[in-house]
Amino acid sequence: MGPVSPPDGRRIVDTQPLEPLRAELTRPVVLLVDDDADLVTMAEAFLHRDGFTLWTAGDARGAAALLREHPIDLLVLDLGLPDGNGLDFLRGVRAGRHLPVIIVTGWAEERERVVGLELGADDYVVKPVSLPELAARIRAVLRRTRAPADRPVHEFGRLTIDNRSREATVDGERLALTPLEYTLLAFLAAAPRQVFSAGQLLTHVWGTEPGREDHSAIAEHVYRIRRKLTAAGVTTPKIVTVRRVGYRLDP
């Protein structure tokens, strides 16, 4: 396919979806970057019916132009681009703003999937791409990233996380967390069972770009939080390590 579609700047789809999204997610604008013309054609039709506005690019250069010129809600990025490394493109996207990203890889590209997640990708799909799965993952990522910053209070059994006072308590007794430990715990608690990569945690909790902070710092803070929860007699929720991917909070 050509580097950018459509060439005249018109949006590809503008009719009403057959099954509309919830009101706050109506007509999200998705940029699909992939040089597989058949996939792009099928994705255009399917995502149109599913309630999305879609822009497409076949290479990094065209994708960069669209990102500069148009508001994009989510990027679906094939890591195998004809004019460059998709991971390098992802680094550039992450350096400029926080744009939700779903990467597309092959089963054999485990290392690229892991690196992509560490660079801050929010999710991934594996080729051959299932379009219903892709649409579902787009919806899920948008719901997470467009959700309110946080509910005032999260309760998990005996543990309460209060974002108004920035305190965590167990049976009403304050848990002695450092400010960074609290921020990490509250961030994980805002999306239970959601796996976050080291890169995502560095960006959202530490406020640094992936690669500028030793990932061992995350492991050390997780260890300290676990130790303090255990000492307070809290068995659930627990912070779970997902090997080679990241961490999640299981209620």
C-alpha positions in Angstrom: 0.0 0.0 0.0 1.1 3.6 -0.3 2.8 5.4 2.5 -0.3 7.3 3.7 -4.0 6.6 3.2 -6.1 8.5 2.3 -3.8 10.9 0.3 -6.3 13.8 0.2 -6.5 14.0 4.0 -10.1 12.8 4.3 -10.9 10.5 7.2 -11.6 7.0 6.0 -14.8 6.4 7.8 -17.6 8.8 8.9 -20.8 6.7 9.1 -22.5 5.6 12.3 -21.3 2.3 13.9 -23.5 -0.7 13.9 -22.8 -1.2 17.6 -21.9 2.1 19.1 -19.3 2.3 21.9 -20.2 3.9 25.2 -20.7 7.6 24.9 -17.2 8.6 26.2 -15.6 6.3 23.7 -17.7 7.3 20.6 -15.6 7.4 17.4 -12.1 7.0 18.8 -9.5 7.9 16.2 -7.1 5.0 15.5 -3.9 5.1 13.5 -3.0 1.7 12.0 0.6 1.5 10.8 1.1 -1.7 8.7 2.4 -2.4 5.2 0.1 -5.4 4.8 -2.4 -4.1 2.3 -4.9 -7.0 2.9 -4.9 -6.5 6.6 -5.4 -2.8 6.3 -8.3 -3.3 3.9 -10.0 -5.7 6.2 -9.3 -3.6 9.3 -10.8 -0.5 7.7 -14.1 -2.3 7.1 -14.2 -4.1 10.4 -13.2 -1.2 12.6 -15.5 1.1 10.7 -18.4 -1.2 11.6 -17.2 -1.4 15.2 -17.4 2.3 15.7 -13.9 3.7 15.1 -12.5 6.4 12.8 -9.4 5.0 11.1 -6.3 6.6 9.5 -3.7 4.3 8.0 0.0 4.5 7.0 2.2 1.9 5.4 5.5 3.1 6.9 7.1 5.1 9.6 7.4 8.3 7.6 3.7 8.4 6.7 2.7 7.5 10.3 4.9 10.4 11.6 3.2 12.8 9.3 -0.3 11.8 10.4 0.7 12.0 14.1 1.9 15.6 13.5 -1.2 16.7 11.5 -4.1 15.0 13.3 -5.3 14.1 16.8 -4.9 10.4 17.3 -6.4 8.5 20.2 -4.6 5.3 19.8 -1.7 3.9 17.6 -1.7 0.3 16.3 1.9 -0.3 15.2 3.4 -3.2 13.3 7.0 -3.5 14.4 8.1 -4.7 11.0 8.1 -1.5 9.0 9.6 -1.2 5.5 11.5 2.0 6.2 12.7 1.5 9.7 12.5 -0.4 13.0 9.1 -0.2 14.7 10.8 -0.2 18.1 12.7 2.9 17.1 9.5 4.5 16.0 7.9 3.6 19.3 10.7 5.2 21.2 10.1 8.4 19.3 6.4 8.3 20.0 7.0 7.7 23.7 9.6 10.5 23.9 7.1 13.1 22.6 3.8 12.2 24.4 1.8 9.5 26.1 -0.2 8.0 23.2 -1.8 4.6 23.9 0.0 2.1 21.7 -0.8 -1.5 20.7 2.0 -3.3 18.9 1.6 -6.0 16.3 4.2 -8.8 16.2 4.7 -12.4 15.2 4.8 -15.4 17.5 8.5 -15.8 16.9 9.2 -12.2 17.9 9.0 -12.6 21.7 12.0 -10.4 22.3 10.4 -7.6 20.3 7.2 -8.0 22.2 9.0 -7.7 25.5 11.1 -4.7 24.4 7.9 -3.0 23.1 6.2 -3.4 26.4 9.3 -2.1 28.2 9.2 0.9 25.9 5.7 1.7 27.1 3.4 -0.1 24.7 0.0 -0.7 26.4 -0.7 -4.1 24.8 0.1 -6.3 21.8 -1.6 -8.6 19.3 0.1 -11.4 17.4 -0.1 -12.0 13.7 -2.2 -13.3 12.0 -4.4 -10.6 13.6 -7.9 -11.5 14.8 -9.9 -8.3 14.0 -12.5 -8.9 16.8 -9.6 -9.4 19.2 -7.9 -6.2 17.9 -11.1 -4.2 18.3 -11.6 -5.6 21.9 -8.0 -4.7 22.8 -8.4 -1.2 21.4 -11.5 -0.7 23.5 -9.8 -2.0 26.6 -6.7 0.2 26.3 -8.9 3.3 25.6 -11.0 2.6 28.6 -7.9 2.3 30.8 -6.2 5.4 29.4 -9.3 7.5 29.2 -10.6 6.6 32.6 -10.7 9.3 35.3 -7.3 9.7 37.0 -8.4 7.6 39.9 -11.3 6.9 42.1 -10.9 8.7 45.5 -10.7 5.4 47.4 -9.8 1.8 46.5 -10.8 -0.9 49.0 -9.3 -4.4 48.9 -10.5 -6.3 51.9 -8.6 -5.0 54.9 -6.5 -2.6 52.7 -7.8 0.9 51.8 -6.0 3.2 49.4 -7.2 6.8 49.8 -6.0 9.1 47.0 -7.4 12.1 48.8 -5.0 11.8 51.7 -2.5 9.7 49.8 -2.5 7.1 52.6 -2.9 3.3 52.6 -4.5 1.8 55.7 -5.0 -1.7 57.0 -8.0 -2.0 59.3 -7.8 1.8 59.7 -4.1 1.8 60.7 -1.8 3.8 58.5 0.7 1.7 56.5 4.1 3.3 56.6 4.8 3.8 52.8 7.2 6.2 51.3 5.6 8.7 48.7 7.0 6.6 45.8 5.8 3.3 47.3 2.3 4.8 47.8 2.3 6.1 44.2 3.3 2.7 42.8 0.7 0.8 44.9 -2.1 3.3 44.0 -1.2 3.1 40.3 -1.4 -0.7 40.3 -4.6 -0.6 42.4 -6.3 1.7 39.8 -6.3 -1.2 37.3 -6.5 -4.5 39.1 -5.2 -7.6 37.2 -3.8 -5.3 34.5 -0.1 -6.1 33.7 2.2 -3.0 33.5 5.6 -3.3 32.0 8.7 -1.8 33.6 8.7 0.9 31.0 5.1 1.9 31.8 5.8 2.0 35.5 8.9 4.2 34.9 6.8 6.6 32.8 3.7 6.8 35.0 5.1 6.3 38.5 8.7 7.5 38.3 8.0 10.1 35.7 11.1 9.2 33.7 11.7 7.8 30.2 12.3 4.1 29.9 16.0 3.4 29.9 16.9 6.3 32.1 16.2 4.4 35.3 17.5 1.1 36.5 14.6 -1.4 36.3 15.9 -3.0 39.5 14.5 0.1 41.3 11.0 -1.2 40.4 11.8 -4.6 41.8 13.2 -3.1 44.9 10.1 -1.0 45.6 7.8 -3.9 44.8 9.7 -6.0 47.4 9.4 -3.2 50.0 5.6 -2.9 49.5 5.1 -6.6 49.6 7.2 -6.8 52.9 5.1 -4.0 54.5 1.8 -5.6 53.4 2.9 -9.0 54.8 4.0 -7.4 58.1 0.6 -5.8 58.4 -1.1 -9.2 57.9 -2.4 -8.5 54.4 -2.5 -11.5 52.1 -4.7 -10.0 49.5 -4.3 -8.0 47.4 -0.9 -9.0 46.2 1.5 -7.6 43.7 2.3 -10.4 41.2 5.4 -10.5 39.0 4.6 -11.6 35.5 7.9 -13.0 34.2 9.6 -11.1 31.5 6.6 -8.7 31.2 6.0 -6.7 34.4 3.7 -6.5 37.4 0.0 -6.5 38.3 -2.1 -6.2 41.4 -4.4 -9.2 42.1 -7.3 -8.4 44.4 
